[in-house]
Amino acid sequence: MEEKIYEINERYRDLANPNEDEDEFCRWINKPLDSGIANSGGIRNICRQPNNKIEFLVFVSNSSGRSIAENPWQDQIDLEAGRIKYWGDAKASADREYDEFMGNSWIKRVYRDYYAKNKRDEAPPVLVFEKTESGYVEFRGLCIIEDLKIERFKQGGDIVGNYLVELTVLNTDKIKLEWIHDRVKNNTDRKAPEVWKKWVSEGIVDEYHVWLDKVREASDQKPEGKNRELIEGMRTEFEDKQPGTRLEYLVKELLSNLKGFKNVEVTPTSGDRGVDIRGNIELFNELEMPDIDPKIKFKAQVKNKNLESGIPGKDVSRLASRIKAGEIGLFITTTYFTGPAQEETYSSYPVKLIPGKELSKMLAWSSLTSDFELEEEVIERVKSRSE
């Protein structure tokens, strides 16, 4: 019998029915178990019977444009950094608090009873999938819970409290279905990935980092679905005689709202010498260290280009030539970076490349957008400042 595995960024058929032979999600997980994941919303669990102990949490994020639990804010999946931020399942409700929704109650129990108490040998792993189109899910990794926060968002005219789960993706490309079944049925991690065993036994977190030493395909850098609509709508909104000018002011607002970014400013249009934005990043912003300067300077280039036009190596080299010792560069674009641009960066330059896919997720995650569209007041503010 062929060994079944889930591999990062691979696509699997999701027919929402464990009785369908072609179903590679519910069926693969549930078939040998007394119970498994339900065909429910974004948060599911796999329990061991008969005591109903949660052995796995399964998070399904949605980027297909179709609703999963009507989550109004987008999850943030950053495999380049090995980090995922995932919203709970609370919705506006007059009769329930945020922690009384089913998925949130499971998260609260798992975090409170195991992760917060550092009971690693009992803590359930978290499996994250992303629904990128109807009828399919893609595996995004084996995770542990790093933190659980209470945040707020707007839903209609209501302010809704919800959990925000911060996850670290462990450094393994694949997991065996045998491990899932063996853990649930026999309470053993014999077939677990080594990174999970190391975390359980020693508390060592071996983080997943993708793309750091290999070239990404253009398709892996372009936004998809609602994210693509966000980028294309933004490009249309800010299209003018000086492409990119208004985008620079939008990126300035975006960076200014990120934790750690300080004194962010757009450079003068004339004589910017390949640098559009500059500012500081505070490395120790939560600590008072009077004898240490916590800031590192950054310089950023912003390119508002058609999604089919890649950024060449010469553009990245131009920014890199402006980076002085002790500074870092950010190259932010609506499109993708060519192979030569990536290769030069990996080998030589202290420049972080942020293609359209990452930019769209940063925007969707920020307070500058609502339902994958820029807020009207943001558009007007950016236009007025760039005139």
Secondary structure, 3 states (H helix, E strand, C coil): CCCCEEECCCEEECCCCCCCCCCCCHHHHHCCCCCCCCCCCCEEEEEECCCCEEEEEEEEEECCCCCCCCCCCCCEEECCCCEEEEECCCCCCCCCCHHHCHHHHHHHHHHHHHHCCCCCCCCCCEEEEEEEECCEEEEEEEEEEEEEEEEEEEECCEEEEEEEEEEEEECCCEEEHHHHHHHHHHCCCCCCCHHHHHHHHHCCCCECCCCCCCCCCHHHCCCCHHHHHHHHHHHHHCCCCCCCHHHHHHHHHHHHCCCCEEEEEECCCCCCCCCCEEEEEECCCCCCCCCCCCEEEEEEEEECCCCCCCECHHHHHHHHCCCCCCCEEEEEECCCECHHHHHHHHHHCCEEEECHHHHHHHHHHCCCEECCEECHHHHHHHHHHHC
